[in-house]
Every structure is written in structure tokens, then in C-alpha cells.
Amino acid sequence: MEKLTKKKWKDPGIIMVILLSTIALIFWIWWPTDTYIGGISLVGWAMFACFFIWLALTVIYVIWMEKIEKHEAE
């Protein structure tokens, strides 16, 4: 198995997986089951809000990867 170097730790894929795993872990640790706002569980509202976080992270990842590929092509 290949050793993780500093360059590998700066890979956008690894960073994005760590970010997404951290956000998911927060929801597994803190799971507000009986809290309702507007008739919808707080978990539902949090998941709806996280959709926009996932979308932003996806856009950031795509732009980041395009910059890396453009830099490597030069």
C-alpha cells in the first residue's frame, strides 16, 4: 500500500471526504429526534440545509480539480 505523503493529504478528494465525513459524523453524534420546527423534524431541516453545503462543496471540488489539471497540463 502506498504511503500517504504531504502531497496526498492536500489532494482535493481526500480533503472533501474528510469534510463530508465530519459533517455526517456531527449528525450521527447529535441526532435531534423529537425537536420540531414548523411541523418538520430538526433533522429534516438540517438535512435540507446540508444540501446547499454539499452543493457548494461539489462546486469547489470541481473548480479545484480543474485548476490542478490545468496546472499539470502546462
C-alpha positions in Angstrom: 0.0 0.0 0.0 1.3 3.4 -0.9 2.3 5.7 1.9 0.3 9.0 2.3 2.7 11.9 1.7 2.0 15.6 2.3 1.1 16.0 -1.3 -1.5 13.2 -1.0 -3.0 14.9 2.1 -3.5 18.0 0.0 -5.4 16.1 -2.6 -8.9 17.6 -3.1 -10.6 14.2 -3.0 -9.2 13.4 0.4 -10.0 16.8 1.8 -13.6 16.6 0.6 -14.1 13.1 2.0 -12.8 14.3 5.4 -15.1 17.3 5.3 -18.2 15.3 4.3 -17.4 12.6 6.9 -17.0 15.3 9.6 -20.4 16.8 8.7 -22.1 13.3 8.7 -20.4 12.4 12.0 -21.9 15.5 13.6 -25.4 14.3 12.6 -24.7 10.8 13.9 -23.5 12.1 17.3 -26.2 14.8 17.6 -29.5 13.4 16.4 -32.4 15.6 17.5 -35.2 13.2 17.1 -38.1 14.9 18.9 -37.4 18.5 18.1 -39.9 20.0 15.6 -39.9 23.4 13.8 -42.9 24.1 11.6 -44.0 20.5 11.9 -40.8 19.2 10.4 -38.1 17.4 12.5 -35.0 19.4 13.1 -33.1 16.5 11.4 -35.1 17.2 8.2 -34.3 20.9 8.4 -30.6 20.2 9.0 -30.5 17.7 6.0 -32.2 20.4 3.8 -29.6 23.0 4.9 -26.8 20.5 4.3 -27.9 20.1 0.7 -26.6 23.5 0.0 -23.4 22.8 1.8 -22.9 19.6 -0.4 -23.7 21.7 -3.5 -21.1 24.3 -2.5 -18.5 21.7 -1.7 -19.1 20.0 -5.1 -18.7 23.2 -7.0 -15.5 24.0 -5.0 -14.2 20.5 -5.7 -14.8 20.7 -9.5 -13.2 24.1 -9.8 -10.2 22.9 -7.6 -9.7 19.8 -9.7 -9.9 21.8 -13.0 -7.2 24.2 -11.7 -5.0 21.3 -10.7 -5.4 19.5 -14.1 -4.8 22.8 -15.9 -1.6 23.4 -13.9 -0.4 19.8 -14.5 -1.0 20.2 -18.3 1.3 23.2 -18.5 
